[in-house]
């Protein structure tokens, strides 16, 4: 299984027509990731699935060549003030 973080971005590399042979959840993920890259957290929220389940499904799709992924760059030290302010603004908008 691939190392996938909450904010790992995934994007589909195949065509939507290929999803007819896959299980429903796999097809749903591929359709969602056609338009733009999505994070693992966004996929889990949209499909109302457990995060662990989405990580397994996405990992399967990556291994099969349907998705590409990009994990976040490791950070060193403390987060910047701009990031903390953006997170705070996002929480306030919930």
N, C-alpha and C positions, 0 to 999 in steps of 0.2 A: 504494500500500500504506500502511496506517495505521502510525503510530509505536507499536510495541508493545514493552513492557519485560517482563522476566522476571516481574515482580510485577503487571503489568497484570491487572485483574480483568475477566472477561467473564461475562455471564449471557444465557441464551436469552430471547427475547421472543415466540417463536412456540410453537406446539403441537407435541408429539412426532409427531403424525400427519403433519405436513408433511415429515418426514425421508425418507419412502419414495421420494421422487423424487430424492434427493441421493446422491452417491457415499458409500461406507461410512464413510470418515474424517470427512466432514462430518456425517453422521448421528450418529456416535459422539460427536463434540464437542457437538452440540446436546443429545443425551440427557444427557450429563454435566453440562451447564450449566443444565438445567431446575430441578434441586433447589436449587442455591445458586450464587453466583458462585465461579468458580475462576480461579486465576492461570494464565498461559501456561505457567509451569514445571510446575504440577500436571497440566495437560492433557498436556504432552509426556511426563511421567513415567508417567502412567496408560496412555497409548496406546503407549508405548515408541517414540516417533517423535523425530526430530531437532528441536531447538528451532526452527531456521530453517523447517522444514516446517510446524510448528504455527503459526508466525507467519503464514505465507502462507495456510494454511487458515482461520485465525481472521479474518484480514483480509478474505478473500473473503466469509465469513459476515457480517461487519460491513457490508461494502459492499452485500450483498444484503438487509440488514435483519433477519437472523435473530438477531444478537447485538448487545448493547450493551456498551461497554467503558468502563472508568475507569482512566486511567493514574495512577500514583502522583504525589503532589504533589512538586515539586522541593524538595529540602532545601538549606539553606544552613549552612555550618559543619560541625562534627563531629557524628557521631551521639551521642545521649544514652547514658548509662551503662545505663539500663534496656533499651534496644534491644540493646546489646552483650551484656548478660547473657542476654537472651532468645535471641539467636543462639547463644551459647556453650552454653546449656542444650539447645537443639535439636540442635546438633552432638554433644553428649555422648550424646543419646538415640538416635543413629543406630546 
